[in-house]
Amino acid sequence: MPSWTSYPEQAETIEAAERFARSVHECDRTGHDWWHVHRVARMVERLAREEGADAFVCVVAALLHDVADEKLNPSKEEGLRKVGDWLAGRPQMTEDERLHVMDIISTMSYNGGGNPPMRTPEGRVVQDADRLDAIGAIAIARTFVYAGWKGDPLHDPRIPPREKMTAAEYRQDKSTAINHFHEKLLKLKDRINTGSARRIAEERHRYMEAYLAQFGLEWEGEA
């Protein structure tokens, strides 16, 4: 397990959140596995320092953010109840901290791009860290893992990317792995909240564009 020595008074809570997240995500096959959570938690530490956000709240929210994910639960409400029950058993946290973590987790998902802006610096940091894991080299790998799990094809030129969709359509309708870049991943750069995350997103976005250009050439037998 990683060391949380930067939070000596809160390390027990963070380590408990890590164990809980591992128990939920260790066997995941959708690309929302423990290592995704680990990367997001480490990134929020970096962004919180640069943005002056409460790192403890950010780290706990990052570790728990996908426990409530709709893709991994019968409903969003049931997932949030699971997180809320876990937080209720953490007397070391203040009520404000618990409510803040719940607010972040309940409002940070992409959901087709229709969610309102995050209300706090901590929410913006956690959302940015999660979105950064959906931009760049790792994001490309995660896209194909998720498409394979859903049963979506790699690419089909006869299926155009969807321009507009409801949250339910975004989650449930059939698409392709390559379409997912156009429907979500290439849009994330312009939905980043903080300056520190935006600099990272710009470079990762260019990497994805170069990959897609090469993919197109290979698909047509031109490279």
KAFEN-V313074 format. One record per residue. RES is the residue in one small letter. PHI is phi in whole degrees, 0 to 359 (999 if undefined). BURIAL is b if it has 9 or more other C-alpha atoms within 8 Angstrom, else e. Layout:
((RES | PHI | BURIAL) (RES | PHI | BURIAL))
//
This chain:
((m | 999 | e) (p | 292 | e) (s | 268 | e) (w | 250 | b) (t | 292 | e) (s | 287 | e) (y | 231 | e) (p | 302 | e) (e | 278 | e) (q | 242 | b) (a | 301 | b) (e | 299 | e) (t | 294 | b) (i | 295 | b) (e | 295 | b) (a | 294 | e) (a | 296 | b) (e | 296 | b) (r | 299 | e) (f | 297 | e) (a | 297 | b) (r | 301 | b) (s | 296 | e) (v | 278 | b) (h | 253 | b) (e | 300 | b) (c | 256 | e) (d | 295 | b) (r | 236 | b) (t | 260 | b) (g | 95 | b) (h | 253 | b) (d | 274 | b) (w | 301 | b) (w | 289 | e) (h | 298 | b) (v | 300 | b) (h | 302 | b) (r | 296 | b) (v | 296 | b) (a | 297 | b) (r | 291 | b) (m | 292 | b) (v | 294 | b) (e | 301 | b) (r | 297 | e) (l | 292 | b) (a | 298 | b) (r | 299 | b) (e | 287 | e) (e | 259 | b) (g | 71 | e) (a | 268 | b) (d | 287 | e) (a | 295 | b) (f | 298 | e) (v | 300 | b) (c | 298 | b) (v | 293 | b) (v | 298 | b) (a | 297 | b) (a | 296 | b) (l | 295 | b) (l | 260 | b) (h | 298 | b) (d | 265 | b) (v | 301 | b) (a | 266 | b) (d | 302 | b) (e | 299 | b) (k | 292 | e) (l | 248 | b) (n | 222 | b) (p | 301 | e) (s | 202 | e) (k | 298 | b) (e | 298 | e) (e | 292 | b) (g | 295 | b) (l | 294 | b) (r | 296 | b) (k | 298 | b) (v | 293 | b) (g | 300 | b) (d | 296 | e) (w | 294 | e) (l | 297 | e) (a | 297 | e) (g | 268 | e) (r | 243 | e) (p | 295 | e) (q | 291 | e) (m | 271 | e) (t | 284 | e) (e | 299 | e) (d | 298 | e) (e | 295 | b) (r | 297 | b) (l | 295 | e) (h | 295 | b) (v | 300 | b) (m | 298 | b) (d | 298 | e) (i | 298 | b) (i | 296 | b) (s | 283 | e) (t | 237 | b) (m | 269 | b) (s | 295 | e) (y | 291 | e) (n | 49 | b) (g | 76 | b) (g | 87 | e) (g | 265 | e) (n | 286 | b) (p | 290 | e) (p | 299 | e) (m | 294 | b) (r | 271 | e) (t | 229 | e) (p | 303 | b) (e | 296 | b) (g | 298 | b) (r | 294 | b) (v | 294 | b) (v | 294 | b) (q | 298 | b) (d | 296 | b) (a | 298 | b) (d | 295 | b) (r | 290 | b) (l | 297 | b) (d | 286 | b) (a | 252 | b) (i | 228 | b) (g | 111 | b) (a | 296 | b) (i | 295 | b) (a | 299 | b) (i | 299 | b) (a | 298 | e) (r | 296 | b) (t | 300 | b) (f | 285 | b) (v | 299 | b) (y | 294 | b) (a | 298 | b) (g | 296 | b) (w | 296 | b) (k | 284 | e) (g | 90 | e) (d | 279 | b) (p | 288 | b) (l | 302 | b) (h | 199 | e) (d | 210 | e) (p | 300 | e) (r | 280 | e) (i | 255 | e) (p | 284 | e) (p | 299 | b) (r | 278 | e) (e | 279 | e) (k | 228 | e) (m | 200 | b) (t | 284 | e) (a | 300 | b) (a | 294 | e) (e | 295 | e) (y | 300 | b) (r | 283 | e) (q | 252 | e) (d | 288 | e) (k | 286 | e) (s | 210 | b) (t | 227 | b) (a | 299 | b) (i | 294 | e) (n | 300 | b) (h | 299 | b) (f | 299 | b) (h | 282 | b) (e | 280 | b) (k | 220 | b) (l | 298 | b) (l | 288 | b) (k | 271 | b) (l | 291 | b) (k | 307 | b) (d | 274 | e) (r | 246 | e) (i | 282 | b) (n | 273 | b) (t | 250 | b) (g | 295 | e) (s | 295 | b) (a | 286 | b) (r | 297 | b) (r | 296 | e) (i | 291 | b) (a | 298 | b) (e | 302 | b) (e | 293 | b) (r | 293 | b) (h | 298 | b) (r | 298 | e) (y | 297 | b) (m | 295 | b) (e | 299 | e) (a | 295 | e) (y | 298 | e) (l | 295 | e) (a | 297 | e) (q | 294 | b) (f | 302 | e) (g | 299 | e) (l | 296 | b) (e | 292 | b) (w | 299 | e) (e | 270 | e) (g | 72 | e) (e | 258 | e) (a | 213 | e))
//
